[in-house]
Each structure stands twice: as structure tokens, then as C-alpha cells.
């Protein structure tokens, strides 16, 4: 998994060595020989405690370094750790999520990782949703993997029917990233794409139309076949390495993907948040967000290369 710009792990303070995000960040950095930066941001201390700021930051840094060392040992990386550094920084006047995105834009990180903040282990909320919507780099929201060793189940969801510039490129990137992850985690890879004959209900139930059932079946099969051919072509173009399974599911992604993930006990979902590329203020597409709010696995979400974050750096008046 190529990350020349480095990986940024977001610590929310007092990181536990068993943090799934920290462990997955270390594993990815180690596998890709990538630079890993652990970033801990904290809000401004109350006035009465300002004189303790330096010692507070030193405490946070010491705790993080200890957690990193412990996690590395448990992952079998002792003596062969990835290039890892810790940054502890105070944030004033802006939400922590915006400060993180500014850090990503400024330093050019290729991947942002944090532990998922969810309700009852499902979906995402708060800072996670801001990062999914506005962070220009891929976002990895980590949950514990049910298979910590071999056999991690990775699923990539793609749509071979490109409608916007950048969507085709994104789909190829998703396939390549998922294939690389299957190698890193020594896991299995499943490629999923959803199709549907959008006008079937209209054509079937409108009283003023009389269409033979055989014609409806033929039209539906034509749509399915065309979509499957495009999917096969996309997978071939990606040059994916290793073995994988392919599932061509009928139905809307938000209706079938969450159930498929649960049924197949998927550990990591790789999916794009596709929308109007290059438009500042773009929010995650409804389809992607509807899927994300129903899942309880680790998520790697990627945006099209033309995505422009609505978050600006301080002093930028654009």
C-alpha cells in the first residue's frame, strides 16, 4: 500500500496499546515502509492551568510513546519498528476535526487513521463524519478485527458505470488498495458491485403500459449483463494481484451492502465517497453515507482525485 506522504494516526489522548487504530496504523506503516506520525490534539487548557501546559504535553507524549512501544512488541515489531514520531499540539478557536484536516493539507499525508467513534458499534458520528466529508486524503476508521492474524476479510465496493470525471480512476484505485490490503493482512478479498433495473417497477406496475413479462425479463438481463461486463473490464484494467471472489448483487448499495457485510463477517470495507469532484463544500454522496451509517466494520473511504476540501488554511481567503 503506497503511502509516500506518510500516515497520520489521530490519538484522542491516553492511547491504549490495544487501540485497533494504532495497531492497524503500525501494521500498515511497517508493511509499506512508510512514515507514521501520531498526532494528539487537545483544546486550550483553562486559564488557571496554563502554567501546566508544558508538563501536560510531555505527559501525553510519554504515554503515547509507551503505547506505541507496547503495541509494536505485541505485533512482533520490536527492534524493527516503523519510522514513527509523536506530535502533541494545542488547538484554539477551531474544532479538532478542522485542525486535523488542516494538518493533512499542510503536511500532505496520504492516509488518516483513527479509532471509529460510533453509536453502539455501528455507523460513525462527530469527528469521523467531518473527516469522511471534508478530509482530502483517504480516511481509515478502525474497529477491532475479528481475525487479528491470517484470514482478515476485506471487501471492496465499486461501481463500474462512471458518470463523473474521476469516478473511473477512483474505482481503479479502490481495487488496487483493497488488493494491497489483502496482501498486508494475509486476508481474503471480495469484490462487490450492485446493479438494478431502475425502471422495472414503473414498467411493471403502471396501468397504462402493457409489457409482456418476457420483455421485462429480457430487458433486466440486458442491464445485468452490461453491468457485469463493465465490472469485469474494470477489474481486469486494475491489474489486481492475488485471488479474489466477485459478487454481482442486485439492488441498491445501501440496501444490500450492509447485509452482505454482516452475512460474510467482513472486517474491512474499502469504498469510495463519490460526488461532484472539484467543488468546494462537497458532501459525501447519499449512497455512500447511507452505507457507512449501517456498518460495524473498519472502513477505508477514498475520494476522487479532483476532490477539493472546503477547509482552508488560516489566512487563506479563498
URDA-V386077 format. One line per field, one symbol per residue. burial: 1 if it has 24 or more other ideal C-beta (glycine too) atoms within 12 Angstrom, else 0. A space follows every 10 residues. Layout:
burial: ???
//
This chain:
burial: 1010011111 1110101011 1111111111 1101111111 1100000000 0000010001 1011101110 1100101000 1101011110 1000011111 1111111011 1111111100 0011001111 1111111111 1110100000 0111111111 1001011111 1111111111 1111101111 1111101001 0000000000 0000000001 0011001101 1001100101 0001011110 0011011101 1001011111 1111101000 0101101110 1111111111 1111001010 10000000
//
